[in-house]
C-alpha cells in the first residue's frame, strides 16, 4: 500500500468520523459506492484529482490538508514529499498546497 494512499485514507476516515457521517452518506454525496470509499479509507485504492477536490469541498478543508499525516507531534510529511506531490496536481490545487505549507511554517 502506498504511503500517500494510506495518509489520504486515514484523513478521510478521521474527517468523516469527526462529523459523525456514515460511509454511505459520504459515498452518496460524492457519487461513489460505499465499498469504494472503504477501499479509499483503508489505503487500498487511489482516486482521481476530481474526487480529491470533491472530498475537500465536502469536508470544507483544503485539498492539501488531505495529504498531511497527523500524529500527536504534528505533520510528518516532509517538504520534499509535498514538493513531489505538488508537481502532479492542477494549478488550483498547487495554490492550496502552497498556502498550507505557509501556514505550517515548513
Steps between C-alpha positions, in 0.01 A plus 500: 500500500635843409584745775300782343193279452518401867536861617210623285284206606573560869411867465174426320400248767597745778303788344197280437496371856553848648182608324309186598437413136456146374692359207168470317430871547845608378496257209154616392607865526797428272319273255710195583421170671552434870732203423717730286516751786598217736790414270606867484488536879707185545762621251429221253381728218602833361262747344477768236599859563137594445390269781773637727377852427140393572612351833662831596179682416280250683710515818568875455877453528787586270588222260861518614401422858382157383863414421648582841548220751387619841643355816525635851825678411362666184549453128739223398498553124826658390537810287654280228194269496265798473710646218485176302124482548460864401639426153215256430213726599310762307585868540204558732607216724861620490389836642322320785816302584713814503255663739514199731881486494504867595254443783705209632815710493691218331 
